[in-house]
Amino acid sequence: MSPAERYRRVAAMHAAHLDQGFLATLGAPFLTEVYRAMDEAEGSVLLVEESDGRIVGFMAGASGMGTIYRRMLRRPVRLTSTLMPVLLRPSKIMRMFEILRYGRGAGVDPDLPRAELLSVAVDPGYRGTGVAARLYRRLETHFARQGIGAFRVTVGESLVDAHRFYRRMGAKPAGRVEVHAGQGSLVYVQEVSALPVMGARGRPA
């Protein structure tokens, strides 16, 4: 599967299965550019799990949003064309600014980790099979390799199953935030175990 096709499929999965979030309303073309930037930008990662040649789950994370925004701005014509329907609707522009403000740390406790889990989705037919847990551990490994000791996860207050999942994975509640006015979310912090130091024969030193 080519990178371009992978971004399109991840975007389609986001639009279909994360449809309660605002980003899904911006359309698959824009989401494709978002995930392309996440995969290409320094300090961010797009993880996917495949089965029988199709993507059945994905997870994205980053040590900061700045590099992702800058990566998207490298393709201004494509970015503008994917956002054209949004630019005609002031209410959506306002919500986009709220996301940008949050991505830059506005309203976030400065003591919380800068790194974060940005999005995750699993095909309904594969839920309960461990896909989300495997992606989560891969994200932990990614951050550990960067020397990052913890990351945060922002979860809408109404998403009961998501809260249960993150608590089971070891994340601890650390505060509350409003990404969009009037819509509360809980913030969890996941501590990341350091990778073992390997000896000359590939064994833990």
Biotite code that builds the C-alpha atoms (Angstrom):
import biotite.structure as struc

atoms = struc.array([
    struc.Atom([0.000, 0.000, 0.000], chain_id="A", res_id=1, res_name="MET", atom_name="CA", element="C"),
    struc.Atom([1.453, 3.366, -1.020], chain_id="A", res_id=2, res_name="SER", atom_name="CA", element="C"),
    struc.Atom([1.795, 6.162, 1.566], chain_id="A", res_id=3, res_name="PRO", atom_name="CA", element="C"),
    struc.Atom([-0.814, 8.250, -0.292], chain_id="A", res_id=4, res_name="ALA", atom_name="CA", element="C"),
    struc.Atom([-3.321, 5.394, -0.186], chain_id="A", res_id=5, res_name="GLU", atom_name="CA", element="C"),
    struc.Atom([-2.585, 4.811, 3.496], chain_id="A", res_id=6, res_name="ARG", atom_name="CA", element="C"),
    struc.Atom([-3.338, 8.458, 4.297], chain_id="A", res_id=7, res_name="TYR", atom_name="CA", element="C"),
    struc.Atom([-6.607, 8.295, 2.347], chain_id="A", res_id=8, res_name="ARG", atom_name="CA", element="C"),
    struc.Atom([-7.721, 5.146, 4.149], chain_id="A", res_id=9, res_name="ARG", atom_name="CA", element="C"),
    struc.Atom([-6.817, 6.522, 7.569], chain_id="A", res_id=10, res_name="VAL", atom_name="CA", element="C"),
    struc.Atom([-8.714, 9.728, 6.754], chain_id="A", res_id=11, res_name="ALA", atom_name="CA", element="C"),
    struc.Atom([-11.751, 7.713, 5.673], chain_id="A", res_id=12, res_name="ALA", atom_name="CA", element="C"),
    struc.Atom([-11.610, 5.688, 8.897], chain_id="A", res_id=13, res_name="MET", atom_name="CA", element="C"),
    struc.Atom([-11.383, 8.884, 10.949], chain_id="A", res_id=14, res_name="HIS", atom_name="CA", element="C"),
    struc.Atom([-14.370, 10.392, 9.166], chain_id="A", res_id=15, res_name="ALA", atom_name="CA", element="C"),
    struc.Atom([-16.428, 7.213, 9.626], chain_id="A", res_id=16, res_name="ALA", atom_name="CA", element="C"),
    struc.Atom([-15.544, 6.233, 13.183], chain_id="A", res_id=17, res_name="HIS", atom_name="CA", element="C"),
    struc.Atom([-14.550, 9.490, 14.903], chain_id="A", res_id=18, res_name="LEU", atom_name="CA", element="C"),
    struc.Atom([-17.603, 11.283, 13.607], chain_id="A", res_id=19, res_name="ASP", atom_name="CA", element="C"),
    struc.Atom([-18.443, 12.824, 16.997], chain_id="A", res_id=20, res_name="GLN", atom_name="CA", element="C"),
    struc.Atom([-15.377, 15.040, 16.759], chain_id="A", res_id=21, res_name="GLY", atom_name="CA", element="C"),
    struc.Atom([-15.134, 18.328, 14.912], chain_id="A", res_id=22, res_name="PHE", atom_name="CA", element="C"),
    struc.Atom([-12.275, 17.315, 12.606], chain_id="A", res_id=23, res_name="LEU", atom_name="CA", element="C"),
    struc.Atom([-14.458, 14.681, 10.947], chain_id="A", res_id=24, res_name="ALA", atom_name="CA", element="C"),
    struc.Atom([-16.760, 17.452, 9.734], chain_id="A", res_id=25, res_name="THR", atom_name="CA", element="C"),
    struc.Atom([-13.918, 18.990, 7.713], chain_id="A", res_id=26, res_name="LEU", atom_name="CA", element="C"),
    struc.Atom([-14.002, 16.128, 5.224], chain_id="A", res_id=27, res_name="GLY", atom_name="CA", element="C"),
    struc.Atom([-11.733, 13.288, 4.132], chain_id="A", res_id=28, res_name="ALA", atom_name="CA", element="C"),
    struc.Atom([-9.544, 15.417, 1.767], chain_id="A", res_id=29, res_name="PRO", atom_name="CA", element="C"),
    struc.Atom([-8.519, 17.707, 4.629], chain_id="A", res_id=30, res_name="PHE", atom_name="CA", element="C"),
    struc.Atom([-8.012, 14.772, 6.991], chain_id="A", res_id=31, res_name="LEU", atom_name="CA", element="C"),
    struc.Atom([-5.793, 13.140, 4.374], chain_id="A", res_id=32, res_name="THR", atom_name="CA", element="C"),
    struc.Atom([-3.502, 16.173, 4.500], chain_id="A", res_id=33, res_name="GLU", atom_name="CA", element="C"),
    struc.Atom([-3.537, 16.112, 8.314], chain_id="A", res_id=34, res_name="VAL", atom_name="CA", element="C"),
    struc.Atom([-2.387, 12.497, 8.455], chain_id="A", res_id=35, res_name="TYR", atom_name="CA", element="C"),
    struc.Atom([0.156, 13.007, 5.700], chain_id="A", res_id=36, res_name="ARG", atom_name="CA", element="C"),
    struc.Atom([1.696, 15.790, 7.797], chain_id="A", res_id=37, res_name="ALA", atom_name="CA", element="C"),
    struc.Atom([1.604, 13.683, 10.959], chain_id="A", res_id=38, res_name="MET", atom_name="CA", element="C"),
    struc.Atom([3.463, 10.887, 9.178], chain_id="A", res_id=39, res_name="ASP", atom_name="CA", element="C"),
    struc.Atom([6.042, 13.165, 7.576], chain_id="A", res_id=40, res_name="GLU", atom_name="CA", element="C"),
    struc.Atom([6.709, 15.763, 10.281], chain_id="A", res_id=41, res_name="ALA", atom_name="CA", element="C"),
    struc.Atom([9.556, 15.412, 12.724], chain_id="A", res_id=42, res_name="GLU", atom_name="CA", element="C"),
    struc.Atom([8.418, 14.408, 16.209], chain_id="A", res_id=43, res_name="GLY", atom_name="CA", element="C"),
    struc.Atom([5.059, 12.913, 15.178], chain_id="A", res_id=44, res_name="SER", atom_name="CA", element="C"),
    struc.Atom([4.034, 9.429, 14.135], chain_id="A", res_id=45, res_name="VAL", atom_name="CA", element="C"),
    struc.Atom([1.171, 7.657, 12.364], chain_id="A", res_id=46, res_name="LEU", atom_name="CA", element="C"),
    struc.Atom([0.819, 3.997, 13.351], chain_id="A", res_id=47, res_name="LEU", atom_name="CA", element="C"),
    struc.Atom([-1.467, 1.589, 11.507], chain_id="A", res_id=48, res_name="VAL", atom_name="CA", element="C"),
    struc.Atom([-2.459, -2.049, 11.894], chain_id="A", res_id=49, res_name="GLU", atom_name="CA", element="C"),
    struc.Atom([-3.433, -3.992, 8.799], chain_id="A", res_id=50, res_name="GLU", atom_name="CA", element="C"),
    struc.Atom([-5.274, -7.248, 8.219], chain_id="A", res_id=51, res_name="SER", atom_name="CA", element="C"),
    struc.Atom([-5.899, -8.888, 4.847], chain_id="A", res_id=52, res_name="ASP", atom_name="CA", element="C"),
    struc.Atom([-4.517, -5.873, 3.010], chain_id="A", res_id=53, res_name="GLY", atom_name="CA", element="C"),
    struc.Atom([-6.665, -3.237, 4.701], chain_id="A", res_id=54, res_name="ARG", atom_name="CA", element="C"),
    struc.Atom([-6.202, -0.892, 7.611], chain_id="A", res_id=55, res_name="ILE", atom_name="CA", element="C"),
    struc.Atom([-8.181, -2.018, 10.659], chain_id="A", res_id=56, res_name="VAL", atom_name="CA", element="C"),
    struc.Atom([-6.866, 0.533, 13.136], chain_id="A", res_id=57, res_name="GLY", atom_name="CA", element="C"),
    struc.Atom([-4.627, 3.560, 13.474], chain_id="A", res_id=58, res_name="PHE", atom_name="CA", element="C"),
    struc.Atom([-3.164, 5.806, 16.143], chain_id="A", res_id=59, res_name="MET", atom_name="CA", element="C"),
    struc.Atom([-1.347, 9.134, 15.813], chain_id="A", res_id=60, res_name="ALA", atom_name="CA", element="C"),
    struc.Atom([0.818, 10.943, 18.321], chain_id="A", res_id=61, res_name="GLY", atom_name="CA", element="C"),
    struc.Atom([3.237, 13.848, 18.476], chain_id="A", res_id=62, res_name="ALA", atom_name="CA", element="C"),
    struc.Atom([5.700, 15.573, 20.755], chain_id="A", res_id=63, res_name="SER", atom_name="CA", element="C"),
    struc.Atom([4.208, 18.891, 19.637], chain_id="A", res_id=64, res_name="GLY", atom_name="CA", element="C"),
    struc.Atom([1.870, 20.279, 16.987], chain_id="A", res_id=65, res_name="MET", atom_name="CA", element="C"),
    struc.Atom([4.144, 22.974, 15.571], chain_id="A", res_id=66, res_name="GLY", atom_name="CA", element="C"),
    struc.Atom([6.009, 20.727, 13.142], chain_id="A", res_id=67, res_name="THR", atom_name="CA", element="C"),
    struc.Atom([2.710, 19.241, 11.909], chain_id="A", res_id=68, res_name="ILE", atom_name="CA", element="C"),
    struc.Atom([1.255, 22.681, 11.173], chain_id="A", res_id=69, res_name="TYR", atom_name="CA", element="C"),
    struc.Atom([4.418, 23.742, 9.359], chain_id="A", res_id=70, res_name="ARG", atom_name="CA", element="C"),
    struc.Atom([4.416, 20.553, 7.307], chain_id="A", res_id=71, res_name="ARG", atom_name="CA", element="C"),
    struc.Atom([0.840, 21.192, 6.182], chain_id="A", res_id=72, res_name="MET", atom_name="CA", element="C"),
    struc.Atom([1.723, 24.751, 5.192], chain_id="A", res_id=73, res_name="LEU", atom_name="CA", element="C"),
    struc.Atom([4.323, 23.419, 2.757], chain_id="A", res_id=74, res_name="ARG", atom_name="CA", element="C"),
    struc.Atom([1.403, 22.553, 0.438], chain_id="A", res_id=75, res_name="ARG", atom_name="CA", element="C"),
    struc.Atom([-0.616, 25.800, 0.572], chain_id="A", res_id=76, res_name="PRO", atom_name="CA", element="C"),
    struc.Atom([-2.579, 25.236, -2.641], chain_id="A", res_id=77, res_name="VAL", atom_name="CA", element="C"),
    struc.Atom([-3.682, 21.733, -1.671], chain_id="A", res_id=78, res_name="ARG", atom_name="CA", element="C"),
    struc.Atom([-4.428, 22.827, 1.898], chain_id="A", res_id=79, res_name="LEU", atom_name="CA", element="C"),
    struc.Atom([-6.557, 25.754, 0.708], chain_id="A", res_id=80, res_name="THR", atom_name="CA", element="C"),
    struc.Atom([-8.504, 23.581, -1.724], chain_id="A", res_id=81, res_name="SER", atom_name="CA", element="C"),
    struc.Atom([-9.349, 21.019, 0.974], chain_id="A", res_id=82, res_name="THR", atom_name="CA", element="C"),
    struc.Atom([-10.446, 23.788, 3.340], chain_id="A", res_id=83, res_name="LEU", atom_name="CA", element="C"),
    struc.Atom([-12.519, 25.762, 0.830], chain_id="A", res_id=84, res_name="MET", atom_name="CA", element="C"),
    struc.Atom([-15.889, 24.416, 2.109], chain_id="A", res_id=85, res_name="PRO", atom_name="CA", element="C"),
    struc.Atom([-14.853, 25.352, 5.655], chain_id="A", res_id=86, res_name="VAL", atom_name="CA", element="C"),
    struc.Atom([-13.745, 28.866, 4.746], chain_id="A", res_id=87, res_name="LEU", atom_name="CA", element="C"),
    struc.Atom([-17.303, 29.627, 3.683], chain_id="A", res_id=88, res_name="LEU", atom_name="CA", element="C"),
    struc.Atom([-18.689, 28.755, 7.144], chain_id="A", res_id=89, res_name="ARG", atom_name="CA", element="C"),
    struc.Atom([-17.609, 31.144, 9.949], chain_id="A", res_id=90, res_name="PRO", atom_name="CA", element="C"),
    struc.Atom([-18.759, 28.782, 12.722], chain_id="A", res_id=91, res_name="SER", atom_name="CA", element="C"),
    struc.Atom([-16.329, 26.125, 11.545], chain_id="A", res_id=92, res_name="LYS", atom_name="CA", element="C"),
    struc.Atom([-13.508, 28.642, 11.251], chain_id="A", res_id=93, res_name="ILE", atom_name="CA", element="C"),
    struc.Atom([-14.015, 29.540, 14.912], chain_id="A", res_id=94, res_name="MET", atom_name="CA", element="C"),
    struc.Atom([-13.824, 25.893, 15.960], chain_id="A", res_id=95, res_name="ARG", atom_name="CA", element="C"),
    struc.Atom([-10.670, 25.455, 13.902], chain_id="A", res_id=96, res_name="MET", atom_name="CA", element="C"),
    struc.Atom([-9.073, 28.333, 15.770], chain_id="A", res_id=97, res_name="PHE", atom_name="CA", element="C"),
    struc.Atom([-10.031, 26.642, 19.039], chain_id="A", res_id=98, res_name="GLU", atom_name="CA", element="C"),
    struc.Atom([-8.204, 23.498, 17.925], chain_id="A", res_id=99, res_name="ILE", atom_name="CA", element="C"),
    struc.Atom([-5.164, 25.512, 16.861], chain_id="A", res_id=100, res_name="LEU", atom_name="CA", element="C"),
    struc.Atom([-5.112, 27.312, 20.216], chain_id="A", res_id=101, res_name="ARG", atom_name="CA", element="C"),
    struc.Atom([-5.280, 24.016, 22.079], chain_id="A", res_id=102, res_name="TYR", atom_name="CA", element="C"),
    struc.Atom([-2.555, 22.539, 19.870], chain_id="A", res_id=103, res_name="GLY", atom_name="CA", element="C"),
    struc.Atom([-0.303, 25.432, 20.847], chain_id="A", res_id=104, res_name="ARG", atom_name="CA", element="C"),
    struc.Atom([-0.940, 24.810, 24.528], chain_id="A", res_id=105, res_name="GLY", atom_name="CA", element="C"),
    struc.Atom([-3.616, 27.392, 25.286], chain_id="A", res_id=106, res_name="ALA", atom_name="CA", element="C"),
    struc.Atom([-5.665, 26.319, 28.291], chain_id="A", res_id=107, res_name="GLY", atom_name="CA", element="C"),
    struc.Atom([-3.401, 23.338, 28.966], chain_id="A", res_id=108, res_name="VAL", atom_name="CA", element="C"),
    struc.Atom([-1.691, 22.994, 32.334], chain_id="A", res_id=109, res_name="ASP", atom_name="CA", element="C"),
    struc.Atom([1.998, 23.747, 31.617], chain_id="A", res_id=110, res_name="PRO", atom_name="CA", element="C"),
    struc.Atom([2.975, 20.947, 33.978], chain_id="A", res_id=111, res_name="ASP", atom_name="CA", element="C"),
    struc.Atom([1.334, 18.363, 31.724], chain_id="A", res_id=112, res_name="LEU", atom_name="CA", element="C"),
    struc.Atom([3.476, 16.527, 29.135], chain_id="A", res_id=113, res_name="PRO", atom_name="CA", element="C"),
    struc.Atom([3.837, 18.263, 25.795], chain_id="A", res_id=114, res_name="ARG", atom_name="CA", element="C"),
    struc.Atom([3.695, 14.958, 23.919], chain_id="A", res_id=115, res_name="ALA", atom_name="CA", element="C"),
    struc.Atom([0.228, 13.576, 23.300], chain_id="A", res_id=116, res_name="GLU", atom_name="CA", element="C"),
    struc.Atom([-1.887, 10.926, 21.665], chain_id="A", res_id=117, res_name="LEU", atom_name="CA", element="C"),
    struc.Atom([-3.753, 12.792, 18.933], chain_id="A", res_id=118, res_name="LEU", atom_name="CA", element="C"),
    struc.Atom([-6.246, 10.290, 17.537], chain_id="A", res_id=119, res_name="SER", atom_name="CA", element="C"),
    struc.Atom([-7.125, 6.615, 17.451], chain_id="A", res_id=120, res_name="VAL", atom_name="CA", element="C"),
    struc.Atom([-9.752, 4.547, 15.650], chain_id="A", res_id=121, res_name="ALA", atom_name="CA", element="C"),
    struc.Atom([-10.406, 0.843, 15.207], chain_id="A", res_id=122, res_name="VAL", atom_name="CA", element="C"),
    struc.Atom([-12.680, -0.812, 12.648], chain_id="A", res_id=123, res_name="ASP", atom_name="CA", element="C"),
    struc.Atom([-15.844, -1.987, 14.468], chain_id="A", res_id=124, res_name="PRO", atom_name="CA", element="C"),
    struc.Atom([-15.273, -5.545, 13.260], chain_id="A", res_id=125, res_name="GLY", atom_name="CA", element="C"),
    struc.Atom([-11.897, -5.636, 15.032], chain_id="A", res_id=126, res_name="TYR", atom_name="CA", element="C"),
    struc.Atom([-12.824, -4.024, 18.325], chain_id="A", res_id=127, res_name="ARG", atom_name="CA", element="C"),
    struc.Atom([-12.138, -6.242, 21.295], chain_id="A", res_id=128, res_name="GLY", atom_name="CA", element="C"),
    struc.Atom([-9.289, -8.028, 19.473], chain_id="A", res_id=129, res_name="THR", atom_name="CA", element="C"),
    struc.Atom([-6.436, -6.049, 21.000], chain_id="A", res_id=130, res_name="GLY", atom_name="CA", element="C"),
    struc.Atom([-5.801, -3.705, 18.068], chain_id="A", res_id=131, res_name="VAL", atom_name="CA", element="C"),
    struc.Atom([-6.078, -0.517, 20.159], chain_id="A", res_id=132, res_name="ALA", atom_name="CA", element="C"),
    struc.Atom([-3.884, -1.925, 22.929], chain_id="A", res_id=133, res_name="ALA", atom_name="CA", element="C"),
    struc.Atom([-1.161, -2.942, 20.471], chain_id="A", res_id=134, res_name="ARG", atom_name="CA", element="C"),
    struc.Atom([-1.194, 0.479, 18.812], chain_id="A", res_id=135, res_name="LEU", atom_name="CA", element="C"),
    struc.Atom([-1.053, 2.147, 22.236], chain_id="A", res_id=136, res_name="TYR", atom_name="CA", element="C"),
    struc.Atom([2.010, 0.158, 23.273], chain_id="A", res_id=137, res_name="ARG", atom_name="CA", element="C"),
    struc.Atom([3.666, 0.967, 19.946], chain_id="A", res_id=138, res_name="ARG", atom_name="CA", element="C"),
    struc.Atom([3.051, 4.653, 20.633], chain_id="A", res_id=139, res_name="LEU", atom_name="CA", element="C"),
    struc.Atom([4.641, 4.263, 24.059], chain_id="A", res_id=140, res_name="GLU", atom_name="CA", element="C"),
    struc.Atom([7.665, 2.664, 22.404], chain_id="A", res_id=141, res_name="THR", atom_name="CA", element="C"),
    struc.Atom([7.864, 5.508, 19.880], chain_id="A", res_id=142, res_name="HIS", atom_name="CA", element="C"),
    struc.Atom([7.947, 8.115, 22.636], chain_id="A", res_id=143, res_name="PHE", atom_name="CA", element="C"),
    struc.Atom([10.417, 6.060, 24.696], chain_id="A", res_id=144, res_name="ALA", atom_name="CA", element="C"),
    struc.Atom([12.820, 5.991, 21.740], chain_id="A", res_id=145, res_name="ARG", atom_name="CA", element="C"),
    struc.Atom([12.626, 9.791, 21.647], chain_id="A", res_id=146, res_name="GLN", atom_name="CA", element="C"),
    struc.Atom([13.507, 9.973, 25.325], chain_id="A", res_id=147, res_name="GLY", atom_name="CA", element="C"),
    struc.Atom([9.991, 11.192, 26.235], chain_id="A", res_id=148, res_name="ILE", atom_name="CA", element="C"),
    struc.Atom([8.909, 10.044, 29.685], chain_id="A", res_id=149, res_name="GLY", atom_name="CA", element="C"),
    struc.Atom([5.165, 10.693, 29.503], chain_id="A", res_id=150, res_name="ALA", atom_name="CA", element="C"),
    struc.Atom([2.401, 11.774, 27.159], chain_id="A", res_id=151, res_name="PHE", atom_name="CA", element="C"),
    struc.Atom([-1.110, 13.077, 27.594], chain_id="A", res_id=152, res_name="ARG", atom_name="CA", element="C"),
    struc.Atom([-4.455, 11.914, 26.225], chain_id="A", res_id=153, res_name="VAL", atom_name="CA", element="C"),
    struc.Atom([-7.487, 14.222, 25.989], chain_id="A", res_id=154, res_name="THR", atom_name="CA", element="C"),
    struc.Atom([-10.814, 12.379, 26.141], chain_id="A", res_id=155, res_name="VAL", atom_name="CA", element="C"),
    struc.Atom([-14.326, 13.804, 25.853], chain_id="A", res_id=156, res_name="GLY", atom_name="CA", element="C"),
    struc.Atom([-16.204, 13.435, 29.123], chain_id="A", res_id=157, res_name="GLU", atom_name="CA", element="C"),
    struc.Atom([-19.036, 11.444, 27.520], chain_id="A", res_id=158, res_name="SER", atom_name="CA", element="C"),
    struc.Atom([-16.801, 8.755, 25.983], chain_id="A", res_id=159, res_name="LEU", atom_name="CA", element="C"),
    struc.Atom([-17.216, 6.137, 28.689], chain_id="A", res_id=160, res_name="VAL", atom_name="CA", element="C"),
    struc.Atom([-15.556, 3.255, 26.813], chain_id="A", res_id=161, res_name="ASP", atom_name="CA", element="C"),
    struc.Atom([-12.523, 5.408, 25.989], chain_id="A", res_id=162, res_name="ALA", atom_name="CA", element="C"),
    struc.Atom([-12.055, 6.376, 29.642], chain_id="A", res_id=163, res_name="HIS", atom_name="CA", element="C"),
    struc.Atom([-12.216, 2.722, 30.621], chain_id="A", res_id=164, res_name="ARG", atom_name="CA", element="C"),
    struc.Atom([-9.618, 1.807, 27.983], chain_id="A", res_id=165, res_name="PHE", atom_name="CA", element="C"),
    struc.Atom([-7.056, 4.442, 28.977], chain_id="A", res_id=166, res_name="TYR", atom_name="CA", element="C"),
    struc.Atom([-7.379, 3.642, 32.663], chain_id="A", res_id=167, res_name="ARG", atom_name="CA", element="C"),
    struc.Atom([-6.852, -0.031, 31.859], chain_id="A", res_id=168, res_name="ARG", atom_name="CA", element="C"),
    struc.Atom([-3.712, 0.840, 29.883], chain_id="A", res_id=169, res_name="MET", atom_name="CA", element="C"),
    struc.Atom([-2.299, 2.639, 32.922], chain_id="A", res_id=170, res_name="GLY", atom_name="CA", element="C"),
    struc.Atom([-3.087, 6.296, 32.167], chain_id="A", res_id=171, res_name="ALA", atom_name="CA", element="C"),
    struc.Atom([-3.881, 8.476, 35.178], chain_id="A", res_id=172, res_name="LYS", atom_name="CA", element="C"),
    struc.Atom([-6.434, 11.332, 35.286], chain_id="A", res_id=173, res_name="PRO", atom_name="CA", element="C"),
    struc.Atom([-4.581, 14.634, 35.489], chain_id="A", res_id=174, res_name="ALA", atom_name="CA", element="C"),
    struc.Atom([-7.095, 17.438, 34.869], chain_id="A", res_id=175, res_name="GLY", atom_name="CA", element="C"),
    struc.Atom([-9.899, 18.824, 32.779], chain_id="A", res_id=176, res_name="ARG", atom_name="CA", element="C"),
    struc.Atom([-9.871, 21.067, 29.714], chain_id="A", res_id=177, res_name="VAL", atom_name="CA", element="C"),
    struc.Atom([-12.286, 22.585, 27.187], chain_id="A", res_id=178, res_name="GLU", atom_name="CA", element="C"),
    struc.Atom([-10.935, 22.325, 23.640], chain_id="A", res_id=179, res_name="VAL", atom_name="CA", element="C"),
    struc.Atom([-14.243, 23.763, 22.424], chain_id="A", res_id=180, res_name="HIS", atom_name="CA", element="C"),
    struc.Atom([-16.267, 26.117, 24.589], chain_id="A", res_id=181, res_name="ALA", atom_name="CA", element="C"),
    struc.Atom([-18.800, 24.243, 26.690], chain_id="A", res_id=182, res_name="GLY", atom_name="CA", element="C"),
    struc.Atom([-17.433, 20.795, 25.809], chain_id="A", res_id=183, res_name="GLN", atom_name="CA", element="C"),
    struc.Atom([-15.375, 19.354, 28.630], chain_id="A", res_id=184, res_name="GLY", atom_name="CA", element="C"),
    struc.Atom([-12.688, 16.719, 28.297], chain_id="A", res_id=185, res_name="SER", atom_name="CA", element="C"),
    struc.Atom([-10.573, 14.866, 30.816], chain_id="A", res_id=186, res_name="LEU", atom_name="CA", element="C"),
    struc.Atom([-6.817, 14.781, 30.409], chain_id="A", res_id=187, res_name="VAL", atom_name="CA", element="C"),
    struc.Atom([-4.904, 11.604, 31.256], chain_id="A", res_id=188, res_name="TYR", atom_name="CA", element="C"),
    struc.Atom([-1.156, 11.180, 31.612], chain_id="A", res_id=189, res_name="VAL", atom_name="CA", element="C"),
    struc.Atom([0.576, 7.980, 30.575], chain_id="A", res_id=190, res_name="GLN", atom_name="CA", element="C"),
    struc.Atom([4.026, 7.365, 32.009], chain_id="A", res_id=191, res_name="GLU", atom_name="CA", element="C"),
    struc.Atom([6.424, 5.795, 29.514], chain_id="A", res_id=192, res_name="VAL", atom_name="CA", element="C"),
    struc.Atom([8.896, 3.153, 30.612], chain_id="A", res_id=193, res_name="SER", atom_name="CA", element="C"),
    struc.Atom([12.434, 3.694, 29.362], chain_id="A", res_id=194, res_name="ALA", atom_name="CA", element="C"),
    struc.Atom([13.668, 1.210, 26.788], chain_id="A", res_id=195, res_name="LEU", atom_name="CA", element="C"),
    struc.Atom([16.227, -1.233, 28.192], chain_id="A", res_id=196, res_name="PRO", atom_name="CA", element="C"),
    struc.Atom([19.880, -0.483, 27.439], chain_id="A", res_id=197, res_name="VAL", atom_name="CA", element="C"),
    struc.Atom([21.104, -3.258, 25.159], chain_id="A", res_id=198, res_name="MET", atom_name="CA", element="C"),
    struc.Atom([24.508, -4.852, 25.579], chain_id="A", res_id=199, res_name="GLY", atom_name="CA", element="C"),
    struc.Atom([26.926, -5.853, 22.855], chain_id="A", res_id=200, res_name="ALA", atom_name="CA", element="C"),
    struc.Atom([25.089, -9.159, 22.239], chain_id="A", res_id=201, res_name="ARG", atom_name="CA", element="C"),
    struc.Atom([21.670, -7.542, 21.967], chain_id="A", res_id=202, res_name="GLY", atom_name="CA", element="C"),
    struc.Atom([20.684, -8.376, 25.536], chain_id="A", res_id=203, res_name="ARG", atom_name="CA", element="C"),
    struc.Atom([19.622, -5.940, 28.273], chain_id="A", res_id=204, res_name="PRO", atom_name="CA", element="C"),
    struc.Atom([22.786, -4.591, 29.903], chain_id="A", res_id=205, res_name="ALA", atom_name="CA", element="C"),
])
